[in-house]
Amino acid sequence: MILLLVAGGAPGVVLSRNPKEQVVTLSVYGLLCALMFFIFQAPDVALSQITIGAVMLPLMILLVLTKMRRQNIRRERETKK
């Protein structure tokens, strides 16, 4: 069952068009992968997956998206002057 969820979650991440939606689906996918690792008796890999794949990577992507948006707003203001 978990293999089907992981296999079904991957296209969901790739086919999302909105970047924020992609980040959320990526985080959920990371949790699914961590659950899969835990079920297959690899708790150390599951813990690493939760830390990196479900928390840190989506957080870094959101921070980059926020910074890019701020730079675009700043550029637009400068061109209007």
N, C-alpha and C positions, 0 to 999 in steps of 0.2 A: 504494500500500500504506500509506504513512504517513498519508494522508488518512483511510483506513478506521480506522486505529488511533486517530487523534485523534477521529474521530466516534464511535467505540465507547467511548472513555475518558470522554467528557463525561457520559453517563448513569451511568457507574460512580461518579463523584464525587457526583452529585446524589442517587442512590438509596441511598447509604450512610447507615445510621442512626446508627452509633456515631461521635461527633465525632472520636475519635482515628483511626479508620479513614478518615474523610473527609479528614483532614489528610494521611495517607499517600497516598491516591489522588489528592488534589490535587497533591501533590508529583510523583508519577509522571506525572500529566497535564501538569504544567508542563514536565517533561523531554521528553515526547512533542511538545509544541508547539515547544520549542526545537530538537528534531531536525528537525521539519518546516520551521522557518525556515531552518535550516542547509542542508537539502536544496534549498530554493528560493532559495539563494544570498543569504541575508540574515544573514551571520554577526554583524553588530552587534546586530540584533534578537534573534538567538538567545542571545547573551551576556547581554543585558538580561533575557531571559526566564528564563534559568538563575538569574541573580542574584536577581531579584525573585520570579518565579512558582514556582520550584522550591526556593528556600532561604529567603528572607526572609519571605514571606507565611505559609508553613506554620510557621515558627519563631515568628512573632508570635502566630498562632492558638494554638499549643501553650502559649505563655507566658500568654495570657489564660485558657485553660482551667485551667491550674495555679493561677493567682491566684483564679479563681472557686471552685475546689474548696477552697482554703485558707480563703477567706472563709466558705463554707458550713460548714466544720468549726468555725471559730471561732464562728459564730452558734449552731450547735447546742450547743457547750459553754456559751455564755453563757445560753442558755435553760434548760439543765439546772440551773444554779446557783440 
